[in-house]
Amino acid sequence: MPSAQRLSRTLSLLFFSYLLLLTQPTYAIKFALQAYRYPPAKCIWNAAHPNALVIVTANVGPGDGQRVDVEIVDSSPEKNVYLHKKNIKGETRLAVTAHAEGEVGVCFRNFLDHDVPSEQAKSKSRIIDLDVDIGADAVDYNAIANQESLSGLETEMRKLEGIVKEIVDELGYLKTREERFQNTNMSTNTRVQNFAWFSLFSLLGLGAWQIIHLRSFFKQKYLID
């Protein structure tokens, strides 16, 4: 009976872990990147927390007379540039760690070679197949399982541990953000209250000054004693 209960708990835990894995977002996109002499950047943005591992897998299709460059940046005030790689071909795998809260952008530029006639520019493009894994999704658990000789259940438990840690980090970030907003609201309320008291005392002082001034004026005109 205890073994049956243990098996039931194990199956429930595995089901829960698979459910969590299925609910994790997958950032995959495929698009055609037009070639230009001076190409604008085409960026794909994904949200990431500080210290989150970001794995970028870009598969660049063939194309003559073109050069594709990739750059990974973020949307923080510092505008961090994590890496810049020129002339990527075929499958390219890149890994960075986010430094700030915000979005991480994978930016591509497709440069048209100078020896390609301008009338052929519109027909020049390359297919980009992009896959971005962030956080727990970016960890290669198969490699970890092979390195540490983990069983299938242990590997799934390790995946679940990573997902739970990511959820805890997310909740911690939301709590910190809530505290920051609360402090901002309290500071704003204090400033509003101070301004209200200042306005009230200013009006009272102005009213008292007007009464004194009018009283003095009426005395000069002998209208009051």
SERO-4910 file (N, C-alpha, C, O; in steps of 0.05 Angstrom, whole numbers):
BEGIN
 pado doro    nc1    nc2    nc3   cac1   cac2   cac3    cc1    cc2    cc3    oc1    oc2    oc3
  Met    A     16    -24      0      0      0      0     17     25      0     11     44    -15
  Pro    A     38     27     17     55     51     16     69     54    -10     71     77    -20
  Ser    A     77     32    -23     90     34    -50     70     45    -70     78     60    -88
  Ala    A     45     37    -68     25     47    -87     20     76    -83     17     91   -102
  Gln    A     20     85    -58     17    114    -52     41    130    -63     38    151    -74
  Arg    A     65    118    -59     89    131    -69     89    133   -100     96    154   -111
  Leu    A     80    112   -113     78    112   -142     57    133   -151     61    147   -171
  Ser    A     35    135   -136     14    154   -143     25    183   -141     20    199   -158
  Arg    A     40    188   -119     51    215   -116     71    221   -138     73    243   -148
  Thr    A     87    200   -145    107    205   -166     94    211   -193    103    229   -207
  Leu    A     73    196   -199     59    201   -224     46    228   -224     46    242   -245
  Ser    A     35    236   -201     22    263   -199     43    284   -203     38    304   -216
  Leu    A     67    280   -191     88    300   -193     98    302   -222    103    324   -232
  Leu    A    100    279   -235    109    280   -263     88    294   -281     95    309   -298
  Phe    A     63    288   -276     42    301   -291     43    331   -287     40    347   -306
  Phe    A     47    339   -262     48    368   -256     73    381   -269     71    403   -279
  Ser    A     95    367   -269    119    378   -282    115    380   -312    123    400   -324
  Tyr    A    103    360   -325     97    363   -353     78    385   -359     80    399   -379
  Leu    A     58    389   -342     39    410   -345     53    437   -344     47    455   -360
  Leu    A     72    440   -325     87    465   -323    105    469   -348    107    491   -358
  Leu    A    117    448   -358    133    450   -381    117    458   -406    126    474   -422
  Leu    A     92    448   -407     76    455   -430     67    484   -429     62    496   -450
  Thr    A     64    495   -405     55    522   -402     78    542   -405     73    566   -406
  Gln    A    103    533   -407    125    551   -411    124    563   -439    118    548   -458
  Pro    A    128    589   -442    126    601   -469    149    593   -487    172    590   -478
  Thr    A    143    589   -512    163    583   -532    165    606   -552    145    613   -564
  Tyr    A    189    617   -554    193    640   -572    207    630   -597    231    627   -598
  Ala    A    191    624   -617    201    615   -643    188    630   -665    164    635   -664
  Ile    A    203    638   -685    193    654   -707    210    648   -732    234    643   -730
  Lys    A    196    649   -755    210    646   -780    201    668   -799    177    673   -802
  Phe    A    220    682   -811    214    705   -828    235    708   -849    257    698   -847
  Ala    A    228    724   -870    247    731   -891    259    758   -885    245    777   -879
  Leu    A    285    759   -886    300    784   -880    310    796   -906    328    785   -919
  Gln    A    299    819   -914    305    832   -939    334    844   -937    342    854   -916
  Ala    A    348    843   -959    375    854   -960    375    883   -970    359    890   -988
  Tyr    A    392    900   -958    395    928   -966    424    935   -965    441    922   -952
  Arg    A    430    957   -978    458    968   -976    464    976   -948    485    970   -936
  Tyr    A    445    991   -937    447   1000   -909    422    990   -894    403   1006   -890
  Pro    A    422    965   -886    397    953   -876    389    963   -848    407    967   -831
  Pro    A    364    967   -843    354    972   -816    354    946   -799    354    924   -811
  Ala    A    355    949   -774    355    925   -756    327    914   -753    308    930   -748
  Lys    A    324    889   -755    298    875   -749    302    860   -723    318    841   -722
  Cys    A    289    869   -702    293    859   -675    269    843   -666    246    851   -670
  Ile    A    274    821   -653    254    804   -640    259    807   -610    280    800   -600
  Trp    A    238    816   -595    241    822   -567    227    801   -550    205    792   -557
  Asn    A    240    794   -528    228    776   -508    234    786   -480    256    795   -475
  Ala    A    215    783   -462    219    792   -434    238    773   -420    237    749   -424
  Ala    A    256    784   -403    275    769   -388    281    783   -362    282    808   -361
  His    A    286    768   -341    293    779   -315    323    780   -312    338    766   -327
  Pro    A    334    795   -294    363    796   -289    374    768   -283    361    752   -268
  Asn    A    398    762   -293    412    737   -289    398    713   -303    405    690   -297
  Ala    A    378    718   -320    365    697   -334    383    688   -358    393    705   -372
  Leu    A    385    662   -361    400    651   -384    383    653   -409    360    645   -409
  Val    A    395    664   -430    381    667   -456    397    652   -477    420    658   -483
  Ile    A    384    632   -489    397    616   -511    383    623   -537    359    620   -540
  Val    A    399    633   -556    388    641   -582    399    621   -603    423    617   -606
  Thr    A    380    609   -617    388    591   -639    376    602   -665    352    604   -669
  Ala    A    394    611   -683    386    623   -708    396    606   -731    420    599   -733
  Asn    A    377    599   -748    384    583   -772    380    601   -796    357    608   -803
  Val    A    402    609   -809    401    628   -832    402    612   -858    420    596   -863
  Gly    A    382    617   -874    380    603   -900    401    614   -920    413    635   -915
  Pro    A    405    600   -942    425    608   -962    416    633   -977    393    640   -978
  Gly    A    437    647   -987    431    671  -1003    457    683  -1013    475    689   -997
  Asp    A    460    686  -1039    484    697  -1051    484    727  -1049    463    740  -1050
  Gly    A    508    739  -1047    511    768  -1047    499    782  -1022    491    805  -1024
  Gln    A    498    767  -1000    486    778   -976    503    770   -952    516    750   -952
  Arg    A    502    787   -931    516    782   -906    497    788   -882    488    811   -880
  Val    A    492    769   -866    474    772   -843    490    775   -818    506    758   -811
  Asp    A    485    797   -804    497    802   -777    476    800   -756    453    806   -761
  Val    A    484    792   -732    465    790   -710    477    805   -686    501    805   -681
  Glu    A    459    817   -671    467    831   -647    445    826   -625    421    827   -631
  Ile    A    454    822   -601    436    818   -578    438    841   -559    460    847   -549
  Val    A    416    854   -554    415    879   -538    392    876   -518    377    856   -519
  Asp    A    389    896   -501    366    897   -483    354    924   -484    365    943   -494
  Ser    A    330    926   -471    315    952   -471    319    968   -446    304    987   -441
  Ser    A    339    961   -430    343    976   -405    354   1004   -411    362   1009   -434
  Pro    A    353   1022   -392    364   1049   -396    393   1049   -405    402   1067   -418
  Glu    A    408   1028   -396    436   1026   -404    440   1017   -432    462   1021   -443
  Lys    A    420   1006   -445    421    996   -472    445    976   -476    462    980   -493
  Asn    A    445    956   -459    467    937   -459    469    922   -486    448    914   -497
  Val    A    493    919   -496    498    903   -520    514    878   -511    537    880   -503
  Tyr    A    501    855   -513    513    831   -503    533    818   -522    554    809   -514
  Leu    A    527    819   -547    546    809   -567    538    819   -595    516    827   -600
  His    A    558    818   -613    553    825   -641    570    806   -658    594    804   -655
  Lys    A    556    792   -676    570    773   -692    563    778   -721    540    782   -729
  Lys    A    584    778   -738    580    784   -766    580    758   -783    592    738   -776
  Asn    A    566    760   -805    566    740   -826    559    712   -814    575    693   -817
  Ile    A    536    710   -802    528    684   -792    516    667   -814    502    678   -832
  Lys    A    522    641   -814    512    623   -835    502    598   -822    512    589   -801
  Gly    A    482    586   -835    472    561   -824    461    564   -796    448    584   -790
  Glu    A    465    544   -779    455    545   -752    476    557   -734    499    549   -733
  Thr    A    467    578   -719    485    592   -700    471    592   -673    448    599   -670
  Arg    A    486    583   -653    476    582   -626    491    601   -608    516    600   -606
  Leu    A    476    619   -595    488    640   -578    476    639   -550    452    633   -547
  Ala    A    492    645   -530    483    645   -503    492    670   -489    515    678   -490
  Val    A    473    684   -475    479    708   -459    464    706   -433    445    690   -430
  Thr    A    472    723   -414    458    725   -389    447    754   -386    463    773   -388
  Ala    A    422    756   -382    410    783   -380    420    798   -356    423    786   -334
  His    A    427    823   -359    438    840   -338    417    857   -324    421    865   -301
  Ala    A    395    862   -337    375    881   -327    347    871   -332    343    854   -349
  Glu    A    328    883   -317    300    876   -322    290    890   -347    296    913   -352
  Gly    A    275    875   -363    265    887   -388    263    866   -409    257    843   -404
  Glu    A    268    875   -434    266    857   -457    294    853   -469    309    872   -471
  Val    A    299    829   -478    323    823   -493    316    821   -523    298    806   -530
  Gly    A    331    836   -539    325    836   -568    347    823   -584    370    827   -580
  Val    A    338    806   -602    356    793   -622    352    808   -648    331    806   -661
  Cys    A    373    823   -656    371    841   -680    387    830   -703    410    822   -700
  Phe    A    375    830   -726    388    820   -751    390    843   -771    372    860   -772
  Arg    A    412    843   -786    415    861   -809    425    844   -832    444    828   -830
  Asn    A    413    849   -856    421    834   -880    433    854   -899    419    870   -912
  Phe    A    460    853   -902    475    872   -919    477    861   -947    484    838   -951
  Leu    A    471    878   -966    473    871   -994    501    878  -1003    511    901   -999
  Asp    A    514    859  -1017    542    864  -1026    542    887  -1047    523    890  -1062
  His    A    564    902  -1047    566    925  -1065    567    917  -1095    561    933  -1112
  Asp    A    575    892  -1100    577    884  -1128    551    874  -1139    549    866  -1163
  Val    A    530    873  -1123    503    865  -1132    489    889  -1144    487    910  -1130
  Pro    A    479    888  -1168    465    911  -1180    440    919  -1164    427    902  -1151
  Ser    A    434    945  -1164    412    955  -1148    385    944  -1157    367    940  -1140
  Glu    A    382    938  -1183    357    928  -1192    351    899  -1182    328    890  -1184
  Gln    A    372    885  -1173    368    859  -1162    363    859  -1131    359    837  -1119
  Ala    A    364    882  -1119    363    883  -1090    336    873  -1079    336    859  -1059
  Lys    A    314    878  -1093    288    870  -1083    285    840  -1083    269    829  -1067
  Ser    A    300    826  -1099    297    796  -1100    316    783  -1081    317    758  -1079
  Lys    A    331    798  -1065    351    787  -1047    340    787  -1018    334    808  -1007
  Ser    A    338    763  -1007    330    760   -979    339    733   -969    346    715   -985
  Arg    A    339    730   -943    347    705   -931    326    697   -910    316    714   -895
  Ile    A    321    671   -908    302    661   -888    316    658   -861    337    645   -859
  Ile    A    304    669   -840    315    667   -813    295    650   -797    272    657   -794
  Asp    A    305    628   -786    289    612   -767    301    615   -740    323    606   -734
  Leu    A    286    630   -723    296    638   -697    282    624   -674    257    621   -674
  Asp    A    297    614   -655    286    602   -631    301    613   -607    325    613   -605
  Val    A    285    624   -588    296    637   -564    286    623   -539    261    621   -535
  Asp    A    304    612   -523    297    599   -498    307    616   -475    330    625   -475
  Ile    A    290    620   -455    297    638   -432    292    623   -406    272    610   -403
  Gly    A    310    627   -387    307    615   -361    309    585   -361    329    574   -372
  Ala    A    290    571   -349    291    542   -346    291    529   -373    302    507   -377
  Asp    A    277    541   -393    276    529   -420    304    529   -433    308    513   -451
  Ala    A    322    546   -424    348    548   -437    368    527   -427    389    524   -439
  Val    A    361    513   -406    379    493   -394    377    467   -410    355    457   -415
  Asp    A    400    456   -417    401    431   -431    402    408   -410    423    399   -401
  Tyr    A    378    399   -403    376    378   -382    386    351   -392    394    335   -376
  Asn    A    385    346   -418    395    321   -428    425    319   -424    436    298   -417
  Ala    A    439    341   -429    468    342   -424    474    338   -395    493    324   -388
  Ile    A    458    351   -378    462    348   -349    457    319   -340    472    308   -324
  Ala    A    437    307   -352    430    279   -345    453    260   -353    460    242   -338
  Asn    A    465    265   -377    487    248   -386    512    253   -369    527    234   -363
  Gln    A    516    278   -361    540    284   -346    539    273   -317    559    263   -307
  Glu    A    515    275   -305    512    266   -277    499    239   -275    493    230   -253
  Ser    A    494    225   -297    482    198   -298    456    198   -283    451    181   -265
  Leu    A    438    216   -290    412    218   -278    392    200   -292    393    196   -316
  Ser    A    374    189   -276    352    173   -288    331    192   -300    332    216   -297
  Gly    A    312    180   -314    291    196   -326    275    212   -305    269    235   -309
  Leu    A    269    199   -283    254    212   -262    270    235   -249    260    256   -244
  Glu    A    296    230   -245    313    250   -233    316    274   -252    317    297   -244
  Thr    A    317    268   -278    318    290   -298    293    307   -298    295    332   -298
  Glu    A    270    294   -296    245    309   -295    243    325   -269    233    347   -269
  Met    A    253    314   -247    254    328   -222    272    353   -224    266    374   -213
  Arg    A    294    350   -238    313    372   -241    299    394   -258    302    418   -253
  Lys    A    284    386   -279    269    405   -295    249    420   -277    246    444   -279
  Leu    A    234    404   -261    214    416   -244    227    435   -224    216    457   -218
  Glu    A    250    428   -214    264    446   -195    272    472   -208    269    493   -196
  Gly    A    281    471   -233    287    496   -247    263    513   -252    265    537   -250
  Ile    A    241    500   -260    216    515   -265    206    528   -239    198    551   -239
  Val    A    206    513   -217    197    524   -192    215    547   -183    205    567   -173
  Lys    A    241    545   -187    259    567   -180    253    591   -197    254    614   -187
  Glu    A    246    587   -222    239    609   -240    214    623   -230    211    647   -230
  Ile    A    194    607   -221    169    618   -211    174    633   -186    163    655   -182
  Val    A    191    622   -168    197    636   -143    211    663   -149    205    683   -136
  Asp    A    230    662   -168    244    687   -175    224    707   -186    226    731   -181
  Glu    A    205    698   -202    185    716   -214    168    728   -192    162    752   -192
  Leu    A    160    712   -172    144    722   -150    160    742   -133    150    762   -124
  Gly    A    186    736   -129    203    755   -115    206    781   -129    206    802   -117
  Tyr    A    209    780   -156    211    804   -171    185    820   -169    185    845   -166
  Leu    A    162    806   -171    136    820   -169    133    833   -142    122    855   -140
  Lys    A    142    819   -121    140    831    -94    158    855    -91    149    876    -80
  Thr    A    183    854   -102    200    877   -101    189    900   -117    191    923   -109
  Arg    A    177    894   -140    165    915   -156    141    927   -142    138    952   -144
  Glu    A    125    911   -129    103    921   -114    112    940    -91    100    961    -87
  Glu    A    133    931    -77    144    948    -56    155    975    -67    151    996    -54
  Arg    A    167    973    -90    178    998   -102    155   1016   -110    157   1041   -105
  Phe    A    134   1005   -122    111   1022   -129     97   1033   -104     88   1055   -104
  Gln    A     96   1016    -83     84   1026    -58     99   1049    -46     88   1068    -36
  Asn    A    126   1046    -46    143   1068    -36    139   1093    -53    138   1116    -42
  Thr    A    136   1090    -79    132   1113    -96    105   1126    -90    103   1150    -90
  Asn    A     84   1109    -86     58   1120    -80     58   1135    -53     46   1156    -51
  Met    A     72   1123    -33     73   1136     -7     88   1163     -9     80   1183      3
  Ser    A    110   1163    -24    125   1188    -28    108   1209    -42    108   1232    -35
  Thr    A     93   1200    -63     75   1218    -77     53   1229    -59     47   1253    -60
  Asn    A     41   1211    -43     20   1220    -25     31   1240     -5     18   1260      2
  Thr    A     56   1236      5     68   1254     24     72   1282     11     66   1302     24
  Arg    A     82   1282    -13     86   1307    -27     59   1322    -32     58   1346    -29
  Val    A     39   1306    -40     12   1318    -44      1   1330    -18    -10   1352    -19
  Gln    A      4   1316      4     -5   1326     29     10   1351     38     -2   1371     47
  Asn    A     36   1351     34     52   1374     41     44   1398     24     42   1421     34
  Phe    A     39   1393     -2     31   1415    -19      3   1425    -11     -2   1449    -12
  Ala    A    -15   1407     -3    -42   1415      6    -40   1433     31    -54   1453     33
  Trp    A    -23   1424     50    -20   1441     75     -8   1468     68    -16   1488     79
  Phe    A     12   1468     50     25   1493     42      4   1511     29      4   1535     34
  Ser    A    -13   1500     11    -33   1516     -2    -53   1527     18    -62   1550     16
  Leu    A    -61   1510     38    -80   1519     58    -69   1542     75    -82   1562     79
  Phe    A    -44   1539     85    -32   1560    101    -27   1585     84    -29   1607     94
  Ser    A    -20   1581     59    -16   1605     41    -43   1620     38    -43   1644     39
  Leu    A    -65   1605     34    -91   1619     32    -99   1632     58   -109   1655     57
  Leu    A    -94   1619     81   -100   1632    106    -83   1657    110    -94   1677    120
  Gly    A    -57   1655    104    -40   1679    107    -49   1701     88    -49   1724     96
  Leu    A    -56   1694     63    -65   1714     44    -91   1727     54    -95   1751     51
  Gly    A   -109   1710     64   -134   1721     75   -130   1740     98   -142   1761    100
  Ala    A   -112   1732    117   -106   1749    140    -93   1776    131   -100   1797    141
  Trp    A    -75   1774    111    -62   1799    101    -83   1817     88    -82   1841     92
  Gln    A   -102   1805     73   -123   1822     60   -141   1835     81   -148   1858     78
  Ile    A   -147   1821    103   -164   1832    124   -149   1856    137   -161   1877    142
  Ile    A   -124   1852    144   -108   1873    156   -105   1897    137   -108   1920    146
  His    A   -101   1892    112    -98   1913     92   -124   1929     89   -124   1953     89
  Leu    A   -146   1915     87   -172   1928     84   -179   1944    110   -190   1966    108
  Arg    A   -173   1933    133   -178   1947    158   -162   1973    159   -173   1993    168
  Ser    A   -137   1971    151   -120   1995    151   -131   2016    131   -131   2040    136
  Phe    A   -140   2006    108   -150   2024     87   -176   2038     97   -179   2063     94
  Phe    A   -194   2023    109   -218   2035    119   -213   2055    142   -227   2075    144
  Lys    A   -193   2049    158   -186   2068    180   -176   2094    168   -182   2116    178
  Gln    A   -160   2092    147   -150   2117    134   -172   2133    122   -171   2158    121
  Lys    A   -193   2120    113   -216   2134    101   -237   2141    122   -259   2152    115
  Tyr    A   -231   2136    147   -249   2142    169   -276   2128    166   -297   2138    174
  Leu    A   -275   2104    154   -300   2089    151   -305   2072    176   -328   2065    181
  Ile    A   -284   2065    190   -287   2049    215   -269   2062    235   -249   2076    229
  Asp    A   -275   2056    261   -259   2066    283   -233   2050    286   -217   2055    303
***
